[in-house]
Amino acid sequence: MTTIAAAQGSGAAVWIANLFPIAVIVLIFYFLVIAPANKQRRKTQEMLSALKKGDRVITSGGIYASINSIQDDVVYLKIAENVKIRVQRSSIVGLEAASQTEAK
């Protein structure tokens, strides 16, 4: 009977020892991939919610424009004199850097 109890106890230890490397890999994956992606998504959402008329933005298509007006998820951009386009708010990937704006 003692050999059966010892075998059951060592089986639990083996099971825990087998799960430990998997848990370590999951933690490493979380800190290297998932956490930075969540941080970037949160930063992008904050930027999109803070957009206002007159901001200089860059779209995912590479268009540099000024925000003419905003309505819910639609942004009206002015890309040239008398040229306005309508894009989804999510297609804006960033604000134009101040140094690029000053160069114009």
GUZA-641081 format. One line per field, with one value per residue (C-alpha): x, y, z; residue number from 1. Coordinates in steps of 0.001 Angstrom, whole numbers, always signed. Example, Ala and Ser with C-alpha at 12.3 -4.5 7.8 and 13.67 -1.06 7.14 Angstrom:
BEGIN
x	+12300|+13670
y	-4500|-1060
z	+7800|+7140
pos	1|2
//
This chain:
BEGIN
x	+0|+2790|+4085|+651|+476|+4032|+3193|+128|+2110|+4865|+2224|+979|+4528|+5174|+1945|+2923|+6443|+4999|+2717|+5421|+7232|+3912|+2947|+6327|+5877|+2377|+3713|+6583|+4151|+1845|+4577|+6249|+3190|-195|+578|+2371|-412|-3057|-1035|-731|-4456|-5349|-3010|-4577|-8111|-7187|-5721|-8837|-11198|-9191|-9325|-10659|-11238|-7989|-5754|-3270|-3553|-2209|-4562|-3765|-3534|-768|-2860|-1837|-4863|-6537|-9723|-12602|-15338|-16152|-19448|-19508|-17244|-16870|-14183|-14221|-10694|-9431|-6520|-6235|-8044|-11681|-10884|-12548|-12858|-14866|-13064|-13724|-12273|-10412|-8489|-6569|-3290|-1676|-1202|+1241|+4481|+4926|+8252|+6594|+3857|+6368|+8358|+5393
y	+0|+2425|+2035|+2972|+6089|+7017|+6558|+8778|+11467|+11412|+11559|+14872|+16170|+15136|+16798|+20063|+19827|+19399|+22437|+24748|+25309|+25937|+28517|+30225|+30365|+31859|+34533|+35414|+35587|+37862|+40318|+40365|+40382|+40863|+43640|+45923|+45368|+46352|+49433|+50490|+49903|+52007|+54793|+54755|+54854|+57848|+59636|+58941|+60128|+63357|+64398|+67881|+70272|+71660|+68746|+67626|+63841|+60964|+58273|+54595|+55300|+57835|+60964|+64052|+66223|+68619|+67690|+69769|+68219|+65083|+63178|+59978|+57523|+59692|+62360|+64943|+65802|+68719|+67546|+70615|+73863|+72956|+69218|+67365|+63636|+61530|+58724|+56406|+57635|+54317|+54969|+57773|+56315|+59328|+63018|+64787|+65658|+69344|+69530|+68473|+71086|+73865|+72982|+73890
z	+0|+641|-2890|-4271|-2073|-3046|-6736|-6405|-4616|-7214|-9973|-8626|-8425|-12020|-13138|-11435|-12840|-16340|-15977|-14633|-17989|-19718|-17086|-17495|-21285|-20888|-18511|-20857|-23801|-21803|-20828|-24261|-26539|-24903|-22389|-24922|-27477|-24899|-23965|-27626|-28257|-25197|-26376|-29861|-28435|-26272|-29298|-31394|-28679|-28193|-31870|-32488|-35363|-36767|-35739|-38395|-38813|-40884|-42207|-42655|-46387|-45803|-46388|-44417|-43661|-41255|-39443|-40757|-38601|-36617|-36397|-34299|-36187|-39309|-39696|-42465|-43533|-45588|-47730|-49983|-50670|-51513|-51259|-48394|-47798|-45379|-43525|-40613|-37338|-36959|-40202|-38502|-37290|-35704|-35324|-37612|-35832|-34943|-36790|-40066|-39623|-38956|-42096|-44319
pos	1|2|3|4|5|6|7|8|9|10|11|12|13|14|15|16|17|18|19|20|21|22|23|24|25|26|27|28|29|30|31|32|33|34|35|36|37|38|39|40|41|42|43|44|45|46|47|48|49|50|51|52|53|54|55|56|57|58|59|60|61|62|63|64|65|66|67|68|69|70|71|72|73|74|75|76|77|78|79|80|81|82|83|84|85|86|87|88|89|90|91|92|93|94|95|96|97|98|99|100|101|102|103|104
//
